[in-house]
Amino acid sequence: MLPSQHKLTSPTQFRRVIKGGRRAGTRTLVVHMQERQRSTEDIAASGPRFGLVVSKAVGNAVVRHRTSRRLRHVCMALAGLLPAHADIVIRALPASAEASSAKLAADLLKAVRKKWDI
């Protein structure tokens, strides 16, 4: 489970990152990333914040939940490598249902490195 300081929680936050951020994709994921502005809301946040979008196109409820769990663990493992002021929305594509955690981690890093110097 992601700690609350590492979560995007409101639809407004998701919308801001998706519309205003940079996008990169792989076979299993589409990653939107934006540097957040310093505000009173973000002062308490320590580290990057993540939001996950896993639609019905990925599979049934069991498959979507398993994919979300894998992505949450990947996010926590990679949180130390990403900028602390980053907001990241990860959209799972249907191929992510069969992907292993290692493949998801590799694809997330690949997508982030495509657009950002990390």
Backbone as CSV, one residue per row, in Angstrom:
resi,resn,N_x,N_y,N_z,CA_x,CA_y,CA_z,C_x,C_y,C_z
1,MET,0.841,-1.181,0.000,0.000,0.000,0.000,0.884,1.241,0.000
2,LEU,0.482,2.231,-0.779,1.220,3.485,-0.823,0.853,4.348,0.380
3,PRO,1.836,4.928,1.047,1.530,5.882,2.117,0.788,7.094,1.537
4,SER,0.005,7.742,2.336,-0.835,8.836,1.843,-0.031,9.986,1.234
5,GLN,1.186,10.218,1.708,1.979,11.311,1.133,2.477,10.986,-0.275
6,HIS,2.339,9.729,-0.702,2.766,9.323,-2.043,1.585,9.075,-2.970
7,LYS,0.392,9.589,-2.630,-0.796,9.348,-3.446,-1.353,10.640,-4.017
8,LEU,-1.778,10.571,-5.264,-2.637,11.608,-5.820,-4.049,11.214,-5.429
9,THR,-4.793,12.137,-4.852,-6.072,11.741,-4.279,-7.293,12.322,-4.971
10,SER,-7.186,13.480,-5.559,-8.380,14.108,-6.106,-8.392,14.039,-7.635
11,PRO,-9.579,14.055,-8.214,-9.671,14.095,-9.676,-8.971,15.314,-10.272
12,THR,-8.948,16.405,-9.535,-8.271,17.615,-10.003,-6.774,17.376,-10.153
13,GLN,-6.183,16.673,-9.192,-4.753,16.369,-9.274,-4.458,15.469,-10.472
14,PHE,-5.276,14.443,-10.684,-5.099,13.561,-11.835,-5.204,14.360,-13.135
15,ARG,-6.239,15.185,-13.240,-6.481,15.970,-14.448,-5.315,16.908,-14.735
16,ARG,-4.791,17.556,-13.686,-3.677,18.490,-13.857,-2.456,17.786,-14.419
17,VAL,-2.153,16.608,-13.903,-0.978,15.863,-14.358,-1.180,15.354,-15.789
18,ILE,-2.360,14.825,-16.078,-2.605,14.266,-17.411,-2.623,15.358,-18.473
19,LYS,-3.249,16.481,-18.183,-3.345,17.550,-19.180,-2.085,18.400,-19.265
20,GLY,-1.414,18.615,-18.146,-0.277,19.522,-18.136,1.081,18.855,-18.131
21,GLY,1.102,17.550,-17.930,2.376,16.854,-17.829,2.883,16.325,-19.156
22,ARG,4.037,15.722,-19.102,4.627,15.086,-20.273,4.254,13.612,-20.259
23,ARG,4.109,13.033,-21.447,3.639,11.659,-21.562,4.660,10.809,-22.291
24,ALA,4.817,9.584,-21.799,5.654,8.596,-22.463,4.981,7.241,-22.305
25,GLY,5.138,6.392,-23.280,4.463,5.104,-23.209,5.361,3.939,-23.550
26,THR,4.934,2.779,-23.101,5.575,1.517,-23.432,4.456,0.547,-23.814
27,ARG,4.801,-0.704,-23.978,3.798,-1.694,-24.366,2.775,-1.937,-23.266
28,THR,3.165,-1.755,-22.011,2.273,-2.076,-20.899,1.732,-0.855,-20.160
29,LEU,2.376,0.306,-20.293,2.010,1.474,-19.495,2.073,2.761,-20.303
30,VAL,1.272,3.726,-19.905,1.427,5.111,-20.341,1.662,5.918,-19.069
31,VAL,2.730,6.703,-19.067,3.125,7.446,-17.872,3.029,8.941,-18.155
32,HIS,2.291,9.649,-17.297,2.201,11.109,-17.342,2.954,11.616,-16.119
33,MET,3.846,12.590,-16.327,4.639,13.099,-15.204,4.716,14.613,-15.292
34,GLN,4.540,15.250,-14.137,4.620,16.704,-14.058,5.304,17.098,-12.762
35,GLU,6.136,18.122,-12.851,6.734,18.663,-11.631,5.675,19.527,-10.966
36,ARG,5.445,19.296,-9.681,4.406,20.068,-9.005,4.984,21.374,-8.477
37,GLN,4.100,22.353,-8.400,4.467,23.658,-7.879,4.515,23.575,-6.364
38,ARG,5.367,24.333,-5.776,5.452,24.371,-4.313,4.267,25.147,-3.766
39,SER,3.496,24.514,-2.920,2.359,25.180,-2.284,2.198,24.610,-0.878
40,THR,1.277,25.148,-0.155,1.076,24.658,1.204,0.639,23.199,1.199
41,GLU,-0.094,22.783,0.155,-0.526,21.391,0.044,0.673,20.454,-0.111
42,ASP,1.683,20.923,-0.820,2.806,20.067,-1.158,3.958,20.129,-0.161
43,ILE,3.927,21.075,0.748,5.026,21.190,1.699,5.124,19.930,2.544
44,ALA,3.993,19.372,2.925,3.996,18.167,3.747,4.385,16.924,2.951
45,ALA,4.242,16.976,1.638,4.548,15.808,0.810,6.052,15.610,0.731
46,SER,6.482,14.414,1.003,7.907,14.114,0.897,8.075,12.973,-0.096
47,GLY,8.503,13.325,-1.265,8.705,12.326,-2.302,7.669,12.441,-3.400
48,PRO,7.852,11.653,-4.448,6.912,11.719,-5.574,5.532,11.197,-5.180
49,ARG,4.520,11.686,-5.899,3.160,11.207,-5.673,2.694,10.462,-6.914
50,PHE,1.980,9.364,-6.707,1.553,8.495,-7.786,0.042,8.399,-7.836
51,GLY,-0.470,8.238,-9.047,-1.870,7.931,-9.271,-1.940,6.808,-10.287
52,LEU,-2.847,5.867,-10.080,-2.976,4.716,-10.971,-4.328,4.740,-11.661
53,VAL,-4.320,4.394,-12.940,-5.540,4.248,-13.709,-5.497,2.859,-14.329
54,VAL,-6.377,1.975,-13.843,-6.446,0.601,-14.351,-7.899,0.373,-14.765
55,SER,-8.152,0.442,-16.067,-9.531,0.377,-16.564,-9.986,-1.060,-16.800
56,LYS,-11.248,-1.203,-17.161,-11.811,-2.526,-17.440,-11.179,-3.174,-18.663
57,ALA,-10.508,-2.390,-19.499,-9.826,-2.955,-20.660,-8.692,-3.887,-20.238
58,VAL,-8.178,-3.711,-19.034,-7.088,-4.554,-18.525,-7.602,-5.956,-18.204
59,GLY,-8.812,-6.063,-17.711,-9.370,-7.367,-17.375,-10.485,-7.245,-16.358
60,ASN,-10.871,-8.393,-15.815,-11.943,-8.375,-14.810,-11.410,-7.805,-13.493
61,ALA,-12.245,-7.762,-12.473,-11.879,-7.118,-11.205,-10.655,-7.761,-10.557
62,VAL,-10.559,-9.069,-10.639,-9.419,-9.758,-10.032,-8.115,-9.357,-10.725
63,VAL,-8.146,-9.328,-12.040,-6.945,-8.967,-12.816,-6.584,-7.508,-12.590
64,ARG,-7.583,-6.630,-12.562,-7.304,-5.204,-12.329,-6.705,-4.977,-10.953
65,HIS,-7.241,-5.660,-9.947,-6.728,-5.497,-8.590,-5.292,-6.011,-8.486
66,ARG,-5.012,-7.152,-9.097,-3.648,-7.703,-9.088,-2.679,-6.747,-9.794
67,THR,-3.112,-6.193,-10.920,-2.271,-5.244,-11.648,-2.026,-3.995,-10.815
68,SER,-3.043,-3.496,-10.139,-2.887,-2.320,-9.277,-1.916,-2.592,-8.137
69,ARG,-2.023,-3.754,-7.518,-1.101,-4.116,-6.428,0.336,-4.144,-6.931
70,ARG,0.545,-4.763,-8.078,1.907,-4.809,-8.642,2.437,-3.413,-8.921
71,LEU,1.605,-2.569,-9.496,2.032,-1.209,-9.800,2.334,-0.406,-8.540
72,ARG,1.530,-0.587,-7.496,1.809,0.115,-6.236,3.163,-0.294,-5.666
73,HIS,3.479,-1.579,-5.704,4.769,-2.050,-5.192,5.919,-1.534,-6.048
74,VAL,5.720,-1.489,-7.348,6.742,-0.942,-8.246,6.960,0.539,-7.940
75,CYS,5.878,1.276,-7.729,5.990,2.706,-7.413,6.795,2.927,-6.142
76,MET,6.519,2.149,-5.104,7.260,2.313,-3.846,8.728,1.956,-4.022
77,ALA,9.011,0.938,-4.820,10.408,0.544,-5.038,11.175,1.617,-5.806
78,LEU,10.492,2.324,-6.708,11.164,3.321,-7.543,11.057,4.741,-7.000
79,ALA,10.358,4.931,-5.901,10.144,6.280,-5.360,11.463,6.987,-5.058
80,GLY,12.472,6.257,-4.622,13.752,6.866,-4.305,14.529,7.317,-5.527
81,LEU,14.212,6.766,-6.695,14.917,7.129,-7.925,14.302,8.327,-8.635
82,LEU,13.073,8.642,-8.289,12.349,9.708,-8.975,12.444,11.016,-8.205
83,PRO,12.307,12.145,-8.895,12.376,13.441,-8.210,11.293,13.564,-7.143
84,ALA,11.632,14.183,-6.036,10.699,14.309,-4.915,9.521,15.216,-5.244
85,HIS,9.660,16.086,-6.215,8.606,17.044,-6.550,7.791,16.602,-7.766
86,ALA,7.806,15.306,-8.085,7.108,14.795,-9.263,5.728,14.250,-8.906
87,ASP,4.785,14.510,-9.778,3.465,13.883,-9.728,3.391,12.976,-10.945
88,ILE,3.023,11.726,-10.737,3.053,10.734,-11.804,1.720,10.000,-11.841
89,VAL,1.121,9.939,-13.028,-0.083,9.141,-13.241,0.312,8.009,-14.190
90,ILE,0.025,6.785,-13.765,0.353,5.607,-14.556,-0.949,4.981,-15.031
91,ARG,-1.087,4.878,-16.357,-2.271,4.232,-16.931,-1.858,2.869,-17.451
92,ALA,-2.466,1.830,-16.910,-2.153,0.461,-17.305,-2.854,0.139,-18.617
93,LEU,-2.113,-0.447,-19.549,-2.678,-0.911,-20.804,-3.027,-2.396,-20.676
94,PRO,-3.846,-2.945,-21.570,-4.241,-4.353,-21.444,-3.072,-5.332,-21.329
95,ALA,-1.939,-5.038,-21.943,-0.776,-5.940,-21.864,-0.208,-6.025,-20.451
96,SER,-0.523,-5.074,-19.602,0.004,-5.095,-18.236,-0.598,-6.224,-17.400
97,ALA,-1.727,-6.771,-17.832,-2.384,-7.850,-17.075,-1.500,-9.089,-17.020
98,GLU,-0.778,-9.386,-18.086,0.076,-10.572,-18.124,1.523,-10.272,-17.739
99,ALA,1.873,-9.007,-17.568,3.254,-8.629,-17.284,3.617,-8.926,-15.832
100,SER,4.867,-9.313,-15.628,5.366,-9.544,-14.277,5.696,-8.203,-13.619
101,SER,5.935,-8.235,-12.328,6.314,-7.015,-11.612,7.628,-6.465,-12.142
102,ALA,8.559,-7.349,-12.471,9.849,-6.913,-13.011,9.662,-6.211,-14.358
103,LYS,8.779,-6.731,-15.199,8.508,-6.119,-16.493,7.835,-4.761,-16.311
104,LEU,6.901,-4.671,-15.370,6.246,-3.386,-15.101,7.254,-2.352,-14.597
105,ALA,8.162,-2.772,-13.724,9.194,-1.860,-13.206,10.107,-1.392,-14.338
106,ALA,10.509,-2.322,-15.191,11.387,-1.969,-16.315,10.673,-1.010,-17.270
107,ASP,9.398,-1.265,-17.546,8.645,-0.397,-18.442,8.420,0.989,-17.841
108,LEU,8.177,1.052,-16.539,8.004,2.348,-15.883,9.302,3.159,-15.965
109,LEU,10.421,2.530,-15.660,11.710,3.228,-15.762,11.993,3.660,-17.193
110,LYS,11.700,2.788,-18.149,11.925,3.107,-19.555,11.093,4.312,-19.975
111,ALA,9.833,4.330,-19.581,8.952,5.445,-19.935,9.422,6.749,-19.294
112,VAL,9.827,6.689,-18.046,10.294,7.897,-17.355,11.587,8.404,-17.988
113,ARG,12.468,7.513,-18.329,13.753,7.920,-18.929,13.593,8.435,-20.355
114,LYS,12.505,8.078,-21.044,12.276,8.571,-22.401,12.155,10.094,-22.416
115,LYS,11.490,10.637,-21.431,11.173,12.072,-21.433,11.933,12.881,-20.394
116,TRP,12.421,12.244,-19.350,13.048,12.993,-18.277,14.441,12.453,-18.006
117,ASP,15.324,13.302,-17.563,16.702,12.909,-17.279,16.799,12.311,-15.886
118,ILE,16.432,11.059,-15.786,16.457,10.370,-14.492,17.267,9.115,-14.632
